[in-house]
Amino acid sequence: MTQAQPTPEAIVETIARHLHLEGPLLPILHDLQHEFGFIPETAVPLIAAELNIGRAEVHGVVSFYHDFRDAPAGKHVVKICRAEACQSVGANALSDHALAKLGGDWHMTTPNGNITIEPVYCLGLCACGPAVLVDDQLEGRVDAARMDEILAECGA
């Protein structure tokens, strides 16, 4: 699925769809993320102007919520659960292994654009941790060997 290009006209159109709402900032940001795959930097002043708020306020909301991106994600998004139940069965070691394998840190996208890796705090699979979400596919009891397979399948 190709996503629309974030032109100023497309951004303003997206913003306009939510101006009738009370407290439209989060719905606007979610819609921009859905439409473009990230929140374009050029959207910040446009949102601020339409909502009569400061650019810093818009930026603060975008940067506060980890699900909002300021750049497109990789072809595949791998999320590793970091909640206590998964940590108790090895999620920290699994995270360290995956990050070392990819050669980076959280929220990075591999140089080939295939994988973005992110922490997530509970995937609801607590009895089967460590849990991983690959795109929309949930996996439980992921160990280092399975993580290597997942990353290879995603093009690492």
Biotite code that builds the C-alpha atoms (Angstrom):
import biotite.structure as struc

atoms = struc.array([
    struc.Atom([0.000, 0.000, 0.000], chain_id="A", res_id=1, res_name="MET", atom_name="CA", element="C"),
    struc.Atom([1.490, 3.306, -1.035], chain_id="A", res_id=2, res_name="THR", atom_name="CA", element="C"),
    struc.Atom([0.700, 6.279, 1.120], chain_id="A", res_id=3, res_name="GLN", atom_name="CA", element="C"),
    struc.Atom([-0.185, 9.760, -0.040], chain_id="A", res_id=4, res_name="ALA", atom_name="CA", element="C"),
    struc.Atom([2.530, 12.369, -0.326], chain_id="A", res_id=5, res_name="GLN", atom_name="CA", element="C"),
    struc.Atom([2.397, 14.994, 2.418], chain_id="A", res_id=6, res_name="PRO", atom_name="CA", element="C"),
    struc.Atom([1.751, 18.091, 0.326], chain_id="A", res_id=7, res_name="THR", atom_name="CA", element="C"),
    struc.Atom([0.597, 21.258, 2.132], chain_id="A", res_id=8, res_name="PRO", atom_name="CA", element="C"),
    struc.Atom([-2.776, 20.915, 0.400], chain_id="A", res_id=9, res_name="GLU", atom_name="CA", element="C"),
    struc.Atom([-3.200, 17.306, 1.571], chain_id="A", res_id=10, res_name="ALA", atom_name="CA", element="C"),
    struc.Atom([-2.185, 18.250, 5.120], chain_id="A", res_id=11, res_name="ILE", atom_name="CA", element="C"),
    struc.Atom([-4.663, 21.154, 5.247], chain_id="A", res_id=12, res_name="VAL", atom_name="CA", element="C"),
    struc.Atom([-7.388, 18.875, 3.891], chain_id="A", res_id=13, res_name="GLU", atom_name="CA", element="C"),
    struc.Atom([-6.679, 16.336, 6.616], chain_id="A", res_id=14, res_name="THR", atom_name="CA", element="C"),
    struc.Atom([-6.708, 19.025, 9.312], chain_id="A", res_id=15, res_name="ILE", atom_name="CA", element="C"),
    struc.Atom([-10.005, 20.456, 8.014], chain_id="A", res_id=16, res_name="ALA", atom_name="CA", element="C"),
    struc.Atom([-11.767, 17.097, 8.472], chain_id="A", res_id=17, res_name="ARG", atom_name="CA", element="C"),
    struc.Atom([-11.392, 17.458, 12.248], chain_id="A", res_id=18, res_name="HIS", atom_name="CA", element="C"),
    struc.Atom([-11.949, 21.146, 12.939], chain_id="A", res_id=19, res_name="LEU", atom_name="CA", element="C"),
    struc.Atom([-15.563, 20.532, 13.985], chain_id="A", res_id=20, res_name="HIS", atom_name="CA", element="C"),
    struc.Atom([-14.400, 18.395, 16.920], chain_id="A", res_id=21, res_name="LEU", atom_name="CA", element="C"),
    struc.Atom([-13.818, 19.584, 20.447], chain_id="A", res_id=22, res_name="GLU", atom_name="CA", element="C"),
    struc.Atom([-10.110, 19.007, 21.120], chain_id="A", res_id=23, res_name="GLY", atom_name="CA", element="C"),
    struc.Atom([-9.172, 18.054, 17.545], chain_id="A", res_id=24, res_name="PRO", atom_name="CA", element="C"),
    struc.Atom([-5.367, 17.889, 17.950], chain_id="A", res_id=25, res_name="LEU", atom_name="CA", element="C"),
    struc.Atom([-5.024, 14.155, 18.630], chain_id="A", res_id=26, res_name="LEU", atom_name="CA", element="C"),
    struc.Atom([-7.559, 13.124, 15.957], chain_id="A", res_id=27, res_name="PRO", atom_name="CA", element="C"),
    struc.Atom([-5.703, 15.331, 13.453], chain_id="A", res_id=28, res_name="ILE", atom_name="CA", element="C"),
    struc.Atom([-2.356, 13.777, 14.362], chain_id="A", res_id=29, res_name="LEU", atom_name="CA", element="C"),
    struc.Atom([-3.743, 10.238, 14.180], chain_id="A", res_id=30, res_name="HIS", atom_name="CA", element="C"),
    struc.Atom([-5.284, 10.951, 10.785], chain_id="A", res_id=31, res_name="ASP", atom_name="CA", element="C"),
    struc.Atom([-2.044, 12.458, 9.450], chain_id="A", res_id=32, res_name="LEU", atom_name="CA", element="C"),
    struc.Atom([-0.098, 9.441, 10.708], chain_id="A", res_id=33, res_name="GLN", atom_name="CA", element="C"),
    struc.Atom([-2.599, 7.083, 9.099], chain_id="A", res_id=34, res_name="HIS", atom_name="CA", element="C"),
    struc.Atom([-2.630, 8.958, 5.808], chain_id="A", res_id=35, res_name="GLU", atom_name="CA", element="C"),
    struc.Atom([1.097, 9.619, 5.406], chain_id="A", res_id=36, res_name="PHE", atom_name="CA", element="C"),
    struc.Atom([2.691, 7.027, 7.699], chain_id="A", res_id=37, res_name="GLY", atom_name="CA", element="C"),
    struc.Atom([4.223, 9.801, 9.848], chain_id="A", res_id=38, res_name="PHE", atom_name="CA", element="C"),
    struc.Atom([3.591, 13.371, 10.997], chain_id="A", res_id=39, res_name="ILE", atom_name="CA", element="C"),
    struc.Atom([5.303, 15.610, 8.434], chain_id="A", res_id=40, res_name="PRO", atom_name="CA", element="C"),
    struc.Atom([7.344, 18.425, 9.974], chain_id="A", res_id=41, res_name="GLU", atom_name="CA", element="C"),
    struc.Atom([5.559, 20.797, 7.606], chain_id="A", res_id=42, res_name="THR", atom_name="CA", element="C"),
    struc.Atom([2.253, 19.892, 9.287], chain_id="A", res_id=43, res_name="ALA", atom_name="CA", element="C"),
    struc.Atom([3.229, 21.376, 12.655], chain_id="A", res_id=44, res_name="VAL", atom_name="CA", element="C"),
    struc.Atom([2.877, 25.075, 11.728], chain_id="A", res_id=45, res_name="PRO", atom_name="CA", element="C"),
    struc.Atom([-0.262, 24.352, 9.697], chain_id="A", res_id=46, res_name="LEU", atom_name="CA", element="C"),
    struc.Atom([-1.916, 22.588, 12.638], chain_id="A", res_id=47, res_name="ILE", atom_name="CA", element="C"),
    struc.Atom([-0.812, 25.320, 15.038], chain_id="A", res_id=48, res_name="ALA", atom_name="CA", element="C"),
    struc.Atom([-2.273, 28.035, 12.806], chain_id="A", res_id=49, res_name="ALA", atom_name="CA", element="C"),
    struc.Atom([-5.599, 26.231, 12.307], chain_id="A", res_id=50, res_name="GLU", atom_name="CA", element="C"),
    struc.Atom([-6.026, 25.471, 16.012], chain_id="A", res_id=51, res_name="LEU", atom_name="CA", element="C"),
    struc.Atom([-4.640, 28.837, 17.189], chain_id="A", res_id=52, res_name="ASN", atom_name="CA", element="C"),
    struc.Atom([-2.036, 27.175, 19.415], chain_id="A", res_id=53, res_name="ILE", atom_name="CA", element="C"),
    struc.Atom([1.730, 27.368, 19.490], chain_id="A", res_id=54, res_name="GLY", atom_name="CA", element="C"),
    struc.Atom([3.986, 25.234, 17.337], chain_id="A", res_id=55, res_name="ARG", atom_name="CA", element="C"),
    struc.Atom([5.727, 24.094, 20.521], chain_id="A", res_id=56, res_name="ALA", atom_name="CA", element="C"),
    struc.Atom([2.446, 22.687, 21.824], chain_id="A", res_id=57, res_name="GLU", atom_name="CA", element="C"),
    struc.Atom([1.904, 20.659, 18.654], chain_id="A", res_id=58, res_name="VAL", atom_name="CA", element="C"),
    struc.Atom([5.514, 19.480, 18.678], chain_id="A", res_id=59, res_name="HIS", atom_name="CA", element="C"),
    struc.Atom([5.203, 18.583, 22.368], chain_id="A", res_id=60, res_name="GLY", atom_name="CA", element="C"),
    struc.Atom([2.227, 16.326, 21.725], chain_id="A", res_id=61, res_name="VAL", atom_name="CA", element="C"),
    struc.Atom([3.896, 14.667, 18.726], chain_id="A", res_id=62, res_name="VAL", atom_name="CA", element="C"),
    struc.Atom([7.102, 14.027, 20.642], chain_id="A", res_id=63, res_name="SER", atom_name="CA", element="C"),
    struc.Atom([5.323, 12.862, 23.817], chain_id="A", res_id=64, res_name="PHE", atom_name="CA", element="C"),
    struc.Atom([3.428, 9.967, 22.194], chain_id="A", res_id=65, res_name="TYR", atom_name="CA", element="C"),
    struc.Atom([5.793, 7.284, 20.951], chain_id="A", res_id=66, res_name="HIS", atom_name="CA", element="C"),
    struc.Atom([3.360, 6.011, 18.322], chain_id="A", res_id=67, res_name="ASP", atom_name="CA", element="C"),
    struc.Atom([3.665, 9.244, 16.364], chain_id="A", res_id=68, res_name="PHE", atom_name="CA", element="C"),
    struc.Atom([6.567, 9.243, 13.934], chain_id="A", res_id=69, res_name="ARG", atom_name="CA", element="C"),
    struc.Atom([8.412, 12.187, 12.414], chain_id="A", res_id=70, res_name="ASP", atom_name="CA", element="C"),
    struc.Atom([9.717, 10.043, 9.564], chain_id="A", res_id=71, res_name="ALA", atom_name="CA", element="C"),
    struc.Atom([8.273, 7.094, 7.656], chain_id="A", res_id=72, res_name="PRO", atom_name="CA", element="C"),
    struc.Atom([8.622, 3.697, 9.312], chain_id="A", res_id=73, res_name="ALA", atom_name="CA", element="C"),
    struc.Atom([10.399, 0.806, 7.685], chain_id="A", res_id=74, res_name="GLY", atom_name="CA", element="C"),
    struc.Atom([8.634, -1.743, 5.521], chain_id="A", res_id=75, res_name="LYS", atom_name="CA", element="C"),
    struc.Atom([8.143, -3.871, 8.666], chain_id="A", res_id=76, res_name="HIS", atom_name="CA", element="C"),
    struc.Atom([7.624, -2.645, 12.225], chain_id="A", res_id=77, res_name="VAL", atom_name="CA", element="C"),
    struc.Atom([8.869, -4.983, 14.949], chain_id="A", res_id=78, res_name="VAL", atom_name="CA", element="C"),
    struc.Atom([7.643, -4.166, 18.455], chain_id="A", res_id=79, res_name="LYS", atom_name="CA", element="C"),
    struc.Atom([9.058, -5.967, 21.471], chain_id="A", res_id=80, res_name="ILE", atom_name="CA", element="C"),
    struc.Atom([7.051, -5.964, 24.700], chain_id="A", res_id=81, res_name="CYS", atom_name="CA", element="C"),
    struc.Atom([8.871, -4.210, 27.546], chain_id="A", res_id=82, res_name="ARG", atom_name="CA", element="C"),
    struc.Atom([6.223, -4.710, 30.258], chain_id="A", res_id=83, res_name="ALA", atom_name="CA", element="C"),
    struc.Atom([7.033, -6.449, 33.518], chain_id="A", res_id=84, res_name="GLU", atom_name="CA", element="C"),
    struc.Atom([5.519, -9.843, 32.653], chain_id="A", res_id=85, res_name="ALA", atom_name="CA", element="C"),
    struc.Atom([7.621, -10.113, 29.506], chain_id="A", res_id=86, res_name="CYS", atom_name="CA", element="C"),
    struc.Atom([10.688, -8.749, 31.276], chain_id="A", res_id=87, res_name="GLN", atom_name="CA", element="C"),
    struc.Atom([10.371, -11.521, 33.862], chain_id="A", res_id=88, res_name="SER", atom_name="CA", element="C"),
    struc.Atom([10.766, -14.162, 31.148], chain_id="A", res_id=89, res_name="VAL", atom_name="CA", element="C"),
    struc.Atom([13.608, -12.610, 29.171], chain_id="A", res_id=90, res_name="GLY", atom_name="CA", element="C"),
    struc.Atom([12.354, -9.624, 27.206], chain_id="A", res_id=91, res_name="ALA", atom_name="CA", element="C"),
    struc.Atom([15.333, -7.477, 28.211], chain_id="A", res_id=92, res_name="ASN", atom_name="CA", element="C"),
    struc.Atom([17.825, -10.024, 26.868], chain_id="A", res_id=93, res_name="ALA", atom_name="CA", element="C"),
    struc.Atom([15.666, -10.468, 23.754], chain_id="A", res_id=94, res_name="LEU", atom_name="CA", element="C"),
    struc.Atom([15.593, -6.691, 23.215], chain_id="A", res_id=95, res_name="SER", atom_name="CA", element="C"),
    struc.Atom([19.352, -6.418, 23.671], chain_id="A", res_id=96, res_name="ASP", atom_name="CA", element="C"),
    struc.Atom([19.847, -9.268, 21.198], chain_id="A", res_id=97, res_name="HIS", atom_name="CA", element="C"),
    struc.Atom([17.564, -7.714, 18.554], chain_id="A", res_id=98, res_name="ALA", atom_name="CA", element="C"),
    struc.Atom([19.073, -4.236, 18.895], chain_id="A", res_id=99, res_name="LEU", atom_name="CA", element="C"),
    struc.Atom([22.618, -5.646, 18.656], chain_id="A", res_id=100, res_name="ALA", atom_name="CA", element="C"),
    struc.Atom([21.626, -7.691, 15.610], chain_id="A", res_id=101, res_name="LYS", atom_name="CA", element="C"),
    struc.Atom([20.238, -4.572, 13.910], chain_id="A", res_id=102, res_name="LEU", atom_name="CA", element="C"),
    struc.Atom([23.112, -2.387, 15.076], chain_id="A", res_id=103, res_name="GLY", atom_name="CA", element="C"),
    struc.Atom([21.092, 0.416, 16.567], chain_id="A", res_id=104, res_name="GLY", atom_name="CA", element="C"),
    struc.Atom([18.659, 1.525, 19.227], chain_id="A", res_id=105, res_name="ASP", atom_name="CA", element="C"),
    struc.Atom([14.923, 1.825, 19.740], chain_id="A", res_id=106, res_name="TRP", atom_name="CA", element="C"),
    struc.Atom([12.912, 3.651, 17.062], chain_id="A", res_id=107, res_name="HIS", atom_name="CA", element="C"),
    struc.Atom([15.640, 3.108, 14.489], chain_id="A", res_id=108, res_name="MET", atom_name="CA", element="C"),
    struc.Atom([14.976, 2.059, 10.933], chain_id="A", res_id=109, res_name="THR", atom_name="CA", element="C"),
    struc.Atom([17.550, -0.157, 9.309], chain_id="A", res_id=110, res_name="THR", atom_name="CA", element="C"),
    struc.Atom([19.605, 1.480, 6.549], chain_id="A", res_id=111, res_name="PRO", atom_name="CA", element="C"),
    struc.Atom([17.855, -0.671, 3.920], chain_id="A", res_id=112, res_name="ASN", atom_name="CA", element="C"),
    struc.Atom([14.472, 0.634, 5.132], chain_id="A", res_id=113, res_name="GLY", atom_name="CA", element="C"),
    struc.Atom([13.140, -2.832, 5.879], chain_id="A", res_id=114, res_name="ASN", atom_name="CA", element="C"),
    struc.Atom([12.742, -2.768, 9.664], chain_id="A", res_id=115, res_name="ILE", atom_name="CA", element="C"),
    struc.Atom([11.785, -0.235, 12.308], chain_id="A", res_id=116, res_name="THR", atom_name="CA", element="C"),
    struc.Atom([12.173, -1.574, 15.855], chain_id="A", res_id=117, res_name="ILE", atom_name="CA", element="C"),
    struc.Atom([10.172, -0.168, 18.731], chain_id="A", res_id=118, res_name="GLU", atom_name="CA", element="C"),
    struc.Atom([9.449, -0.902, 22.372], chain_id="A", res_id=119, res_name="PRO", atom_name="CA", element="C"),
    struc.Atom([5.848, -1.420, 23.401], chain_id="A", res_id=120, res_name="VAL", atom_name="CA", element="C"),
    struc.Atom([4.432, -1.663, 26.886], chain_id="A", res_id=121, res_name="TYR", atom_name="CA", element="C"),
    struc.Atom([2.122, -4.681, 26.921], chain_id="A", res_id=122, res_name="CYS", atom_name="CA", element="C"),
    struc.Atom([0.792, -6.571, 23.973], chain_id="A", res_id=123, res_name="LEU", atom_name="CA", element="C"),
    struc.Atom([-1.725, -8.485, 26.104], chain_id="A", res_id=124, res_name="GLY", atom_name="CA", element="C"),
    struc.Atom([0.075, -11.797, 25.716], chain_id="A", res_id=125, res_name="LEU", atom_name="CA", element="C"),
    struc.Atom([1.476, -11.803, 29.241], chain_id="A", res_id=126, res_name="CYS", atom_name="CA", element="C"),
    struc.Atom([1.238, -15.570, 29.791], chain_id="A", res_id=127, res_name="ALA", atom_name="CA", element="C"),
    struc.Atom([3.268, -16.224, 26.645], chain_id="A", res_id=128, res_name="CYS", atom_name="CA", element="C"),
    struc.Atom([6.119, -13.739, 26.943], chain_id="A", res_id=129, res_name="GLY", atom_name="CA", element="C"),
    struc.Atom([8.343, -12.461, 25.681], chain_id="A", res_id=130, res_name="PRO", atom_name="CA", element="C"),
    struc.Atom([5.859, -11.175, 23.152], chain_id="A", res_id=131, res_name="ALA", atom_name="CA", element="C"),
    struc.Atom([6.626, -9.493, 19.834], chain_id="A", res_id=132, res_name="VAL", atom_name="CA", element="C"),
    struc.Atom([4.368, -7.772, 17.329], chain_id="A", res_id=133, res_name="LEU", atom_name="CA", element="C"),
    struc.Atom([5.587, -7.931, 13.734], chain_id="A", res_id=134, res_name="VAL", atom_name="CA", element="C"),
    struc.Atom([3.453, -5.620, 11.627], chain_id="A", res_id=135, res_name="ASP", atom_name="CA", element="C"),
    struc.Atom([0.033, -6.914, 12.746], chain_id="A", res_id=136, res_name="ASP", atom_name="CA", element="C"),
    struc.Atom([1.140, -10.449, 13.680], chain_id="A", res_id=137, res_name="GLN", atom_name="CA", element="C"),
    struc.Atom([1.471, -11.238, 17.384], chain_id="A", res_id=138, res_name="LEU", atom_name="CA", element="C"),
    struc.Atom([4.028, -13.846, 18.482], chain_id="A", res_id=139, res_name="GLU", atom_name="CA", element="C"),
    struc.Atom([4.616, -15.265, 21.929], chain_id="A", res_id=140, res_name="GLY", atom_name="CA", element="C"),
    struc.Atom([7.496, -17.067, 23.643], chain_id="A", res_id=141, res_name="ARG", atom_name="CA", element="C"),
    struc.Atom([9.986, -15.461, 21.293], chain_id="A", res_id=142, res_name="VAL", atom_name="CA", element="C"),
    struc.Atom([13.588, -16.422, 22.013], chain_id="A", res_id=143, res_name="ASP", atom_name="CA", element="C"),
    struc.Atom([16.810, -15.224, 20.377], chain_id="A", res_id=144, res_name="ALA", atom_name="CA", element="C"),
    struc.Atom([16.652, -17.895, 17.667], chain_id="A", res_id=145, res_name="ALA", atom_name="CA", element="C"),
    struc.Atom([13.073, -16.987, 16.737], chain_id="A", res_id=146, res_name="ARG", atom_name="CA", element="C"),
    struc.Atom([13.968, -13.279, 16.810], chain_id="A", res_id=147, res_name="MET", atom_name="CA", element="C"),
    struc.Atom([16.772, -13.987, 14.333], chain_id="A", res_id=148, res_name="ASP", atom_name="CA", element="C"),
    struc.Atom([14.233, -15.735, 12.065], chain_id="A", res_id=149, res_name="GLU", atom_name="CA", element="C"),
    struc.Atom([11.797, -12.823, 12.375], chain_id="A", res_id=150, res_name="ILE", atom_name="CA", element="C"),
    struc.Atom([14.465, -10.270, 11.520], chain_id="A", res_id=151, res_name="LEU", atom_name="CA", element="C"),
    struc.Atom([15.655, -12.375, 8.574], chain_id="A", res_id=152, res_name="ALA", atom_name="CA", element="C"),
    struc.Atom([12.067, -12.729, 7.299], chain_id="A", res_id=153, res_name="GLU", atom_name="CA", element="C"),
    struc.Atom([11.755, -8.955, 7.485], chain_id="A", res_id=154, res_name="CYS", atom_name="CA", element="C"),
    struc.Atom([14.922, -8.430, 5.473], chain_id="A", res_id=155, res_name="GLY", atom_name="CA", element="C"),
    struc.Atom([17.530, -7.643, 8.099], chain_id="A", res_id=156, res_name="ALA", atom_name="CA", element="C"),
])
